[in-house]
Amino acid sequence: MFSTEDLAALSSSEAKEFIELNLKARPEKLRLKYSKKKDLPYSLLINQVEARQRLQKKNPTWVGHEKLVFPPKLNLEQSSSDKTGKYKSSITSGHSLIDITGGMGVDTFFLSQNFKESTYCEISKDLCVLAEHNFKVLKAPIKVENTNGLEYLDSIPSKFDLIYVDPARRKEGQRIVSLHDCIPNVVEHQDLLLKKGDAILIKASPLLDINLVLNELKSCLEVHIVSVNNECKELLFLLKPDYNGSVVLKAINFDKEKVHSLQSSKGTRELYADPEVYLYEPNSSIMKGRMFSEVCHEFDLKKIAPHSNLFTSQNYISNFHGKSFKIMDIQKPFKQSYKKEYLNIVSRNFNLKPEAIKKRLKSIDGGARFLFATTLLSGQKAFILAERLD
């Protein structure tokens, strides 16, 4: 439980000094060392040390503020990163915003920068206490409401330019299939959302089936598939009342200092060819959205087979959105020449997983070479040996 007294204690010069001095220490060792000392609220302080360590790469904007206070571990894991939070703020803007599932408040903070009035709703009193404190530190004029966001929406006459919702899993560890598996159930309440908002932005787990979700939702305008360093982090569904047109997919990948973006388009088609000189593996957002015809069109590439999801070209494409390789060799599977070598094994449209291939080859993980176990256009299984270029 967080109280105003806890916030005051964490704001003291002694507390700040303790956190600063122990940012590189192991939290479990700190807990043992200070388990019996009572001169400071060490449990709270060590939790803050651990939170700052966890968020160092994910939320450097927030970690950079020494006066910010962070929630428990579960809320940290569910929160957005700086990169994905800033990206959401680029999708839409307007006069009024409401986040009906506030949580840690990272998304509320970034989204609020493009709105004149912003409201944060959260059913947890503890998270509201922290959010109100943190928004003041960040000088973000966001109204905090300790209430159920859906009930709050239904109880007021106001409409909002944007309603943002980030549903949580019903049970931690539960397999997520559709939005019905989340709280709040936005599928059941979408009529209310579409009535009260000029736009609705829904953040969802990357594990969800995009087509299944689109069958559940009304008036979906766009789907944003967002990855960071080739790891798919979240799906964003943008809804607008009475929209009944086609859905646009946008594949976004933050790759170090670059941002790769690819948008779905009509009239494109997949092209095929046997492996040429170069081989390409699309980033995770493209793979999730199955935007393979767009890859062929955008980069003038061909797929090596309908279901292999690997692409090839005669000339090198330096701006490809994914991993690029130069082909060194192509052989039938399990030739003697690949055994007991350092290899990074990738299985695409092949009947064995990488671990099984590794076991049969007696290969060792690592090195500069990649072995793609795949199927060619002819239907023949093959091993493609390639060297990473980017």
C-alpha positions as CSV (number, residue, x, y, z in Angstrom):
1,M,0.0,0.0,0.0
2,F,1.3,3.5,-0.9
3,S,0.3,6.5,1.3
4,T,1.2,10.1,1.3
5,E,3.6,9.3,4.2
6,D,5.4,6.7,2.0
7,L,5.8,9.3,-0.7
8,A,7.2,11.8,1.8
9,A,9.6,9.2,3.1
10,L,10.8,8.3,-0.4
11,S,11.3,12.0,-1.2
12,S,13.7,12.6,1.7
13,S,17.3,13.4,0.9
14,E,18.4,10.2,2.8
15,A,16.1,8.1,0.7
16,K,17.3,9.6,-2.6
17,E,20.9,9.1,-1.5
18,F,20.3,5.5,-0.7
19,I,18.6,4.8,-4.0
20,E,21.4,6.6,-6.0
21,L,24.2,4.7,-4.2
22,N,22.6,1.3,-4.7
23,L,21.4,1.5,-8.3
24,K,23.9,-1.1,-9.3
25,A,23.5,-3.4,-6.3
26,R,21.6,-6.7,-6.3
27,P,18.2,-6.1,-4.6
28,E,18.3,-9.5,-2.9
29,K,21.6,-8.7,-1.2
30,L,20.2,-5.3,-0.1
31,R,17.2,-7.0,1.5
32,L,19.4,-9.3,3.5
33,K,21.8,-6.5,4.5
34,Y,19.0,-4.1,5.7
35,S,16.4,-6.6,6.9
36,K,16.8,-5.6,10.6
37,K,17.5,-1.9,10.2
38,K,14.7,0.5,10.9
39,D,16.1,4.0,10.4
40,L,14.7,4.2,6.9
41,P,11.8,2.4,5.0
42,Y,14.3,0.0,3.4
43,S,11.7,-2.3,1.9
44,L,10.2,0.6,0.0
45,L,13.6,2.0,-1.0
46,I,14.9,-1.4,-2.3
47,N,11.7,-1.8,-4.3
48,Q,12.5,1.5,-5.9
49,V,16.1,0.5,-6.6
50,E,14.8,-2.7,-8.3
51,A,12.2,-0.8,-10.3
52,R,14.7,1.7,-11.6
53,Q,17.1,-1.2,-12.6
54,R,14.2,-2.9,-14.5
55,L,13.2,0.3,-16.3
56,Q,16.6,1.6,-17.2
57,K,16.4,0.6,-20.8
58,K,12.6,0.4,-21.1
59,N,11.7,3.8,-19.7
60,P,14.9,6.0,-19.6
61,T,12.6,9.2,-19.7
62,W,11.0,8.2,-16.4
63,V,14.1,6.8,-14.7
64,G,15.9,10.1,-15.4
65,H,13.6,11.8,-12.9
66,E,14.9,11.1,-9.3
67,K,11.6,12.2,-7.8
68,L,9.4,9.7,-9.6
69,V,8.1,6.7,-7.6
70,F,7.4,3.4,-9.2
71,P,4.7,0.7,-8.6
72,P,5.2,-3.0,-7.9
73,K,6.9,-5.4,-10.3
74,L,3.7,-6.6,-12.1
75,N,2.7,-3.1,-13.1
76,L,6.2,-2.4,-14.3
77,E,6.0,-5.4,-16.6
78,Q,2.6,-4.4,-18.0
79,S,3.6,-0.8,-18.7
80,S,4.7,0.5,-22.1
81,S,8.2,1.5,-23.0
82,D,9.2,5.1,-23.8
83,K,9.4,4.2,-27.5
84,T,6.0,2.5,-27.7
85,G,4.5,5.3,-25.6
86,K,5.8,8.0,-27.8
87,Y,4.7,6.1,-30.9
88,K,1.1,6.0,-29.6
89,S,1.2,9.7,-29.2
90,S,1.9,10.1,-32.9
91,I,-1.3,8.2,-33.9
92,T,-3.9,10.8,-33.0
93,S,-4.4,14.1,-31.2
94,G,-7.2,16.4,-30.2
95,H,-8.8,18.3,-27.3
96,S,-9.8,15.6,-24.8
97,L,-8.3,12.2,-23.9
98,I,-9.3,9.6,-21.3
99,D,-7.3,6.6,-20.4
100,I,-9.8,4.2,-18.7
101,T,-7.1,1.6,-17.6
102,G,-4.4,4.0,-16.3
103,G,-2.0,1.5,-14.7
104,M,1.5,3.0,-14.2
105,G,0.5,6.0,-16.4
106,V,3.2,5.8,-19.0
107,D,0.8,5.8,-22.0
108,T,-1.4,8.4,-20.4
109,F,1.6,10.7,-20.0
110,F,2.8,10.4,-23.6
111,L,-0.7,10.5,-25.1
112,S,-1.6,13.6,-23.1
113,Q,1.1,15.6,-24.8
114,N,-1.1,15.9,-27.9
115,F,-4.3,16.7,-26.0
116,K,-5.4,19.9,-24.1
117,E,-7.3,17.9,-21.4
118,S,-6.5,14.4,-20.2
119,T,-8.1,12.1,-17.6
120,Y,-6.5,9.0,-16.0
121,C,-8.9,6.4,-14.6
122,E,-7.6,3.6,-12.4
123,I,-9.5,1.3,-10.0
124,S,-6.4,0.8,-7.7
125,K,-6.0,3.5,-5.1
126,D,-2.3,2.8,-4.7
127,L,-1.7,3.4,-8.5
128,C,-3.7,6.6,-8.4
129,V,-1.6,7.9,-5.5
130,L,1.6,7.2,-7.5
131,A,0.2,8.5,-10.8
132,E,-0.9,11.8,-9.2
133,H,2.5,12.3,-7.7
134,N,4.4,11.3,-10.9
135,F,2.2,13.5,-13.1
136,K,3.0,16.5,-10.9
137,V,6.8,15.7,-11.1
138,L,6.5,15.5,-14.9
139,K,4.5,18.7,-15.0
140,A,1.7,16.9,-16.8
141,P,-1.7,18.4,-16.1
142,I,-3.6,15.1,-16.0
143,K,-6.8,14.6,-14.0
144,V,-6.7,11.5,-11.8
145,E,-9.9,9.5,-11.1
146,N,-9.8,6.6,-8.7
147,T,-12.7,4.7,-10.3
148,N,-13.7,2.0,-12.8
149,G,-13.0,3.7,-16.2
150,L,-16.0,2.2,-18.0
151,E,-18.4,3.2,-15.2
152,Y,-16.9,6.7,-15.2
153,L,-17.5,6.9,-19.0
154,D,-21.1,5.8,-18.6
155,S,-21.8,8.2,-15.7
156,I,-20.8,11.5,-17.4
157,P,-22.4,13.3,-20.4
158,S,-19.0,14.2,-21.9
159,K,-17.5,12.8,-25.0
160,F,-13.8,12.4,-25.7
161,D,-11.7,12.9,-28.8
162,L,-9.8,9.7,-27.8
163,I,-10.6,6.9,-25.4
164,Y,-7.5,4.7,-24.7
165,V,-7.8,1.3,-23.1
166,D,-5.2,-1.3,-22.2
167,P,-7.0,-4.5,-21.1
168,A,-5.2,-6.8,-18.8
169,R,-5.2,-10.6,-18.8
170,R,-8.0,-12.2,-16.7
171,K,-5.4,-14.5,-15.1
172,E,-1.7,-14.2,-15.1
173,G,-0.1,-16.9,-17.2
174,Q,-3.4,-17.6,-19.0
175,R,-3.1,-18.1,-22.8
176,I,-4.4,-15.1,-24.6
177,V,-6.5,-15.8,-27.7
178,S,-8.9,-12.9,-28.0
179,L,-10.0,-9.7,-26.3
180,H,-12.7,-11.7,-24.5
181,D,-9.8,-13.1,-22.4
182,C,-9.0,-9.6,-21.0
183,I,-10.4,-7.2,-18.4
184,P,-12.2,-5.0,-19.2
185,N,-13.9,-6.9,-22.0
186,V,-13.8,-4.2,-24.7
187,V,-15.8,-6.5,-27.1
188,E,-18.8,-6.5,-24.8
189,H,-18.4,-2.7,-24.1
190,Q,-17.5,-1.4,-27.5
191,D,-20.9,0.2,-28.1
192,L,-20.3,2.4,-25.1
193,L,-16.8,3.2,-26.2
194,L,-17.9,4.1,-29.7
195,K,-20.7,6.2,-28.3
196,K,-18.4,8.2,-25.9
197,G,-15.3,8.5,-28.1
198,D,-14.6,10.1,-31.5
199,A,-11.7,7.6,-31.6
200,I,-10.8,4.5,-29.5
201,L,-7.3,3.1,-29.3
202,I,-7.0,-0.4,-27.9
203,K,-3.6,-1.8,-26.8
204,A,-3.5,-5.6,-27.0
205,S,-1.1,-8.4,-26.5
206,P,1.1,-9.4,-29.5
207,L,-0.1,-13.0,-28.9
208,L,-3.6,-12.2,-30.1
209,D,-4.8,-13.4,-33.5
210,I,-5.3,-10.2,-35.5
211,N,-8.0,-11.6,-37.8
212,L,-9.9,-13.0,-34.8
213,V,-9.8,-9.6,-33.1
214,L,-10.9,-7.8,-36.2
215,N,-13.9,-10.2,-36.4
216,E,-14.8,-9.2,-32.8
217,L,-14.5,-5.4,-33.2
218,K,-16.6,-2.9,-35.0
219,S,-15.4,0.1,-37.0
220,C,-11.7,-0.7,-37.0
221,L,-9.7,1.7,-39.1
222,E,-6.1,0.7,-38.4
223,V,-4.0,-2.0,-36.8
224,H,-0.5,-1.0,-35.7
225,I,1.9,-3.9,-35.0
226,V,4.7,-2.5,-32.9
227,S,8.1,-4.1,-32.3
228,V,11.2,-3.0,-30.5
229,N,14.5,-4.5,-31.7
230,N,12.6,-7.1,-33.7
231,E,10.5,-8.3,-30.7
232,C,6.8,-7.7,-31.2
233,K,5.6,-5.8,-28.1
234,E,2.0,-4.8,-28.8
235,L,-0.9,-4.5,-31.1
236,L,-2.9,-1.3,-31.4
237,F,-6.4,-1.2,-32.8
238,L,-7.7,2.2,-33.8
239,L,-11.6,2.4,-34.0
240,K,-13.8,5.3,-35.2
241,P,-17.6,5.3,-35.0
242,D,-19.5,4.3,-38.1
243,Y,-16.3,3.5,-40.0
244,N,-16.9,0.5,-42.3
245,G,-14.0,0.6,-44.8
246,S,-11.0,-1.7,-45.2
247,V,-8.5,-2.0,-42.3
248,V,-5.0,-0.7,-42.8
249,L,-2.1,-2.7,-41.3
250,K,1.0,-0.8,-40.2
251,A,4.2,-2.8,-39.3
252,I,6.5,-0.7,-37.0
253,N,9.9,-1.8,-35.8
254,F,12.2,0.3,-33.6
255,D,15.6,-1.0,-34.6
256,K,18.3,0.8,-32.5
257,E,18.2,4.4,-33.8
258,K,16.1,3.6,-36.9
259,V,12.3,3.2,-37.2
260,H,11.1,0.9,-40.0
261,S,7.5,1.3,-41.1
262,L,5.5,-0.7,-43.7
263,Q,1.8,-0.2,-44.6
264,S,-0.5,-2.7,-46.2
265,S,-1.8,-1.9,-49.6
266,K,-4.3,-3.3,-52.1
267,G,-3.3,-4.8,-55.4
268,T,0.1,-6.2,-54.3
269,R,0.9,-9.9,-54.8
270,E,3.6,-12.3,-53.8
271,L,6.3,-13.2,-56.3
272,Y,8.4,-16.3,-56.2
273,A,11.9,-17.4,-57.2
274,D,14.6,-19.9,-56.3
275,P,17.3,-18.4,-54.0
276,E,19.5,-16.0,-55.8
277,V,22.5,-14.1,-54.2
278,Y,20.9,-12.6,-51.1
279,L,18.4,-13.8,-48.5
280,Y,16.1,-11.7,-46.3
281,E,14.1,-12.5,-43.2
282,P,11.4,-9.8,-42.4
283,N,11.1,-8.2,-39.0
284,S,8.6,-9.5,-36.4
285,S,5.9,-6.9,-37.1
286,I,5.9,-7.8,-40.8
287,M,5.7,-11.5,-39.9
288,K,2.9,-10.9,-37.4
289,G,0.9,-9.0,-40.0
290,R,1.7,-11.5,-42.8
291,M,2.5,-8.5,-45.0
292,F,4.5,-10.5,-47.5
293,S,3.1,-9.2,-50.7
294,E,3.9,-5.7,-49.5
295,V,7.5,-6.8,-48.9
296,C,7.7,-8.0,-52.5
297,H,6.3,-4.7,-53.8
298,E,8.2,-2.3,-51.5
299,F,11.7,-3.9,-51.9
300,D,11.4,-5.6,-55.3
301,L,12.0,-9.1,-53.7
302,K,10.7,-12.6,-54.3
303,K,9.7,-15.3,-51.9
304,I,11.6,-18.6,-52.1
305,A,8.4,-20.5,-51.6
306,P,4.7,-19.7,-50.6
307,H,5.1,-20.7,-46.9
308,S,8.8,-20.2,-46.2
309,N,8.5,-16.5,-45.6
310,L,12.1,-15.9,-46.7
311,F,12.9,-13.5,-49.6
312,T,15.7,-13.3,-52.2
313,S,17.2,-10.9,-54.7
314,Q,20.1,-10.7,-57.2
315,N,21.2,-7.3,-55.9
316,Y,21.6,-6.3,-52.3
317,I,18.8,-4.3,-50.7
318,S,20.4,-2.2,-48.0
319,N,17.2,-0.7,-46.5
320,F,15.4,-4.0,-45.9
321,H,13.1,-4.1,-42.8
322,G,14.6,-7.1,-41.2
323,K,17.7,-9.3,-41.4
324,S,19.8,-9.5,-44.5
325,F,22.2,-12.3,-45.5
326,K,24.5,-13.3,-48.4
327,I,24.0,-16.9,-49.5
328,M,27.1,-19.0,-49.2
329,D,25.8,-22.5,-50.1
330,I,22.7,-24.5,-50.7
331,Q,22.6,-28.2,-50.0
332,K,20.2,-31.0,-49.3
333,P,19.5,-31.4,-45.6
334,F,22.1,-33.0,-43.3
335,K,25.0,-33.2,-45.6
336,Q,28.3,-34.2,-43.8
337,S,29.9,-30.7,-44.5
338,Y,27.6,-28.9,-42.0
339,K,28.2,-31.2,-39.1
340,K,30.0,-30.1,-35.9
341,E,30.2,-26.5,-37.0
342,Y,29.3,-23.2,-35.3
343,L,25.9,-22.3,-36.7
344,N,22.9,-20.2,-35.9
345,I,20.0,-22.4,-37.0
346,V,16.7,-21.0,-38.3
347,S,13.8,-23.3,-39.3
348,R,11.2,-21.9,-41.7
349,N,8.6,-24.2,-43.3
350,F,10.7,-27.2,-42.3
351,N,9.6,-30.4,-40.6
352,L,12.1,-30.1,-37.7
353,K,12.7,-27.4,-35.1
354,P,16.1,-25.8,-34.7
355,E,16.9,-27.9,-31.6
356,A,16.3,-31.1,-33.4
357,I,18.4,-30.0,-36.4
358,K,21.2,-28.9,-34.0
359,K,21.1,-32.3,-32.3
360,R,21.4,-34.2,-35.6
361,L,24.2,-32.0,-36.9
362,K,26.0,-31.9,-33.5
363,S,26.4,-28.2,-34.2
364,I,27.3,-25.4,-31.7
365,D,25.3,-22.2,-31.3
366,G,27.0,-19.0,-32.4
367,G,29.5,-17.8,-35.1
368,A,28.8,-15.6,-38.1
369,R,27.0,-18.2,-40.2
370,F,23.3,-18.9,-40.3
371,L,21.8,-22.2,-41.5
372,F,18.2,-21.8,-42.8
373,A,16.3,-25.1,-42.9
374,T,13.5,-24.5,-45.3
375,T,11.5,-25.5,-48.3
376,L,12.2,-24.3,-51.9
377,L,9.7,-23.4,-54.6
378,S,9.9,-26.9,-56.0
379,G,8.8,-28.3,-52.7
380,Q,12.3,-29.7,-52.0
381,K,13.7,-29.4,-48.5
382,A,17.0,-27.5,-48.3
383,F,19.7,-26.1,-46.0
384,I,20.7,-22.6,-47.0
385,L,24.0,-21.5,-45.5
386,A,24.3,-17.7,-45.3
387,E,26.4,-14.9,-43.7
388,R,24.7,-12.0,-41.8
389,L,25.2,-8.6,-43.5
390,D,23.5,-6.1,-41.3
